[in-house]
Each structure stands twice: as C-alpha cells, then as structure tokens.
C-alpha cells in the first residue's frame, strides 16, 4: 500500500473533501479508499487527523425509503419512552437518569435544570 499524501490544515488542494463536506454536497464516499490525510498540529498532543476523499469519485447519497423513515421514527420514539412508566415523555430521556424526570424524582418537584419541561408527559 502506498503512503497517503499528508496536507497541513486548510492547505488541501481542491477536489478533496472530508465525509462531512461530502455530505453537505449531497455525496458519500461510495466505497472508495481514503485518498489523502489532513493534519492539524497541536501543542502538547499528536495532531488532529481528518481523512480526505476524492469528490469526483463520490456517489450521491441514497434517498430515504419509507422503511428507513419508519425505523427512524421508531428509534426516536424509543428514546422518548420512559422504561419505568412506559409513557412518551415528550423529550429524549437523559441517559444519566434512565427514566423521565417524574419517575426519577417522584417525591419532589422537578430538579432545577428540568424546569423547561412544564408537563411531565404528553396528554393525548
């Protein structure tokens, strides 16, 4: 395997992009190998590394299918459902609590940071 070309931060030539930059263009790497490497020096640690892909070899992003939309909706609903009371909390349950604020703090009012949520559960 040949060595990758290494460019300094902000000095990569045109025609190369990171995954995020490809995504903003509506593209994906499409199975191509990493074409180059970008390094940002740091003072006391090793450099930050970003991998670059060729834009001309990138493929368009695959469109979302109805099945993918449904799977995404189920995953987001699972993140909002409290495992204790099995109700939709109306917000993503924090992993630090593992349950909605009503179940986590049953005998007291909501904690100081949770005052943004005026109602503990959605009323349907």
QUIHU-V940342 format. One record per run of one state. SS is the DSSP state (2 for helix, 1 for strand, 0 for the rest). FROM is the first residue (numbers start at 1). TO is the last residue. If there is no record, write none. Layout:
ss=(SS | SS)
from=(FROM | FROM)
to=(TO | TO)
This chain:
ss=(0 | 1 | 0 | 1 | 0 | 2 | 0 | 1 | 0 | 1 | 0 | 1 | 0 | 1 | 0 | 2 | 1 | 0 | 1 | 0 | 2 | 0 | 2 | 0)
from=(1 | 5 | 9 | 16 | 18 | 19 | 25 | 27 | 29 | 36 | 41 | 48 | 55 | 59 | 61 | 66 | 81 | 82 | 88 | 89 | 101 | 105 | 112 | 115)
to=(4 | 8 | 15 | 17 | 18 | 24 | 26 | 28 | 35 | 40 | 47 | 54 | 58 | 60 | 65 | 80 | 81 | 87 | 88 | 100 | 104 | 111 | 114 | 124)
